[in-house]
């Protein structure tokens, strides 16, 4: 199969591109920084320079794959990032950028690929969501907004394109050891500095740094395995949850009263570390 995967310069996307190529798929890995994807060439992966916030970049990438292969069987929308901070503190331009990358970029690239999938009568859209699309994280409100949106978008799209032979699948990782955490923590420090939220924000950022340096998280390869299953399954599930806390966290969020959940989340901003 011909697969286009975004956000392939590191972490989950990088591991997934390598794993899919090793299975014999024709993989096109897309990201803004080509140099970070150079090692993927050793596995036969084709590299594309793509910015999911740039229309021309996405069009050129899709056209390049179509010209080379004649089809796109699978689109893996994996590009995304997190800017943590209190709702009041996060600059609106950062909130918009997070939506542009995590939601609108994903949606637009899907729109560009769908006509080719409909024409061939088959295809699969695999969207990397998160358990943060099902449960709200302390100081992660805007990131939660984007992932809740991906959940709703994917559910709606799945119903719409099924008659055309196209599947829509969500990957819902839990705690995964990537550079996403330290970056989100640094954003939290920046957005909290000099505000009424500085103390809990700074403390929680420290907790995030400790957490992402610990052995409590799953490796990106765990998510790559879920993506492989979503791609290769004859009848894929609507959702694949994977990684630490992906089940326990959602179970707790569903069963606990809202006040209890809120209290647990707020406590994470007061303790010195997990």
Order of alpha helices (4+ residues) and beta strands (2+ residues): beta-alpha-beta-beta-alpha-beta-alpha-alpha-beta-alpha-beta-alpha-alpha-alpha-beta-alpha-alpha
